[in-house]
Amino acid sequence: MRRFCLLGGFLLLASILFSQKVHIGVFGGMSAYQGDLTDKIFPKKVTNGVVGLSVNYELTEQFMIRGGFNYSIVGGADRFSDDDSLRARNLAFETKLTEFSAIGEYYFFNLYDQKFSPYLFAGFAVYHFNPYAYDVNKQKVFLKPLSTEGEGLSQYPDRKPYALTQPAIPFGGGVKYAFTDNLRLGLELGMRKLFTDYFDDVSTTYVDPNDLLAAKGQLAVDMSYRADELPGGNPVYPSKGAQRGGATHKDWYYFFGLHLTYRLGGEGGGGSFYNSGKKNKRYGCPHVPL
C-alpha cells in the first residue's frame, strides 16, 4: 500500500509541475520469464498478465524519459517442457513481481507531425521477487529460506544467499500510434536483463541432502529434489554435485503489451519550451492567412 501511495503522489506532483510535457499512461499485456524452468518463448501454460502505470516527460518531441511501475506474477515448470529429462526433474516456481523503472524512449519520427513511429527504449530498473512453489499438499512454500542449492550454508562458501530486490536492465522497442496530439497507443516488447540466476531458485548442482537436512530441515530436502513425486520417478536423491540447473546464463523476464498514454494539459504540439517557430501540427487548427 505504501508503494502505491508514493506512486500516486509522484503522479500528482508530476501533473502539477510539468503538465504540458507530461504523458501519464497505463500498460497491460503478457509476461513470462526465461531460465532453467522454461524452454519456450511465452510458454502457453505459464504466461501470465502484467499491468503497469507510467509517467513520460518530453525532453524533445522525439525523446522522452519514462518512469514506470509494473506488477505481474511469473513462473515456470518442468512439467510443461518437451524435454523428457526436464519433465523428470519436476521442479517449478512462481513469484509475484514488482518493478520500478526509469528509461529513455527514442522515437524515429515526430508524432506531432505524423501518426506512426517505431521507437526504442532502454534504462534502469529495480525489481522485487520472492520465488515459491507448492508442495505435495498444495501448500505454498517460499524457496529462498530453504537454501535449496546450499546458498548460505558453511559447507558451500561459494554459494551466497541471493537478494530479493535487485537491479535489472530494461530494453526493447515497439510501434506507437498517435490518435491526437495528446492520446497515443503503443505496442511494445520489453526485455529485462537480470544479474542473478536464482530468479527461479534453480542455478547449479544438488548439494548433499544430509547437509541440507541438518541446516534447513526435511522441507528443504523435499523441495530441492522433486522427481520422487512423479509416478515412477526416481526416489533416490541425486549425489552431491549432480546437475540441477545451468549457471552459464542469467535469468530474464519480459513483457509484451499495449501502452496507452495521455498528455496532460496539452494544446497543439510539443510543449512550450521548444514549440516556438515550429510548423503547425497535424492535429492543430489550420493556419488561415490574413
Secondary structure as GFF3:
##gff-version 3
##sequence-region A 1 290
A	DSSP	alpha_helix	2	17	.	.	.	ID=ss1
A	DSSP	three_ten_helix	19	21	.	.	.	ID=ss2
A	DSSP	beta_strand	22	34	.	.	.	ID=ss3
A	DSSP	three_ten_helix	44	46	.	.	.	ID=ss4
A	DSSP	beta_strand	48	58	.	.	.	ID=ss5
A	DSSP	beta_strand	63	77	.	.	.	ID=ss6
A	DSSP	three_ten_helix	78	80	.	.	.	ID=ss7
A	DSSP	alpha_helix	84	89	.	.	.	ID=ss8
A	DSSP	beta_strand	92	107	.	.	.	ID=ss9
A	DSSP	beta_strand	116	128	.	.	.	ID=ss10
A	DSSP	beta_strand	132	134	.	.	.	ID=ss11
A	DSSP	beta_strand	140	142	.	.	.	ID=ss12
A	DSSP	three_ten_helix	144	146	.	.	.	ID=ss13
A	DSSP	beta_strand	165	178	.	.	.	ID=ss14
A	DSSP	beta_strand	183	194	.	.	.	ID=ss15
A	DSSP	alpha_helix	209	216	.	.	.	ID=ss16
A	DSSP	alpha_helix	218	224	.	.	.	ID=ss17
A	DSSP	three_ten_helix	227	229	.	.	.	ID=ss18
A	DSSP	beta_strand	252	263	.	.	.	ID=ss19
A	DSSP	alpha_helix	272	275	.	.	.	ID=ss20
###
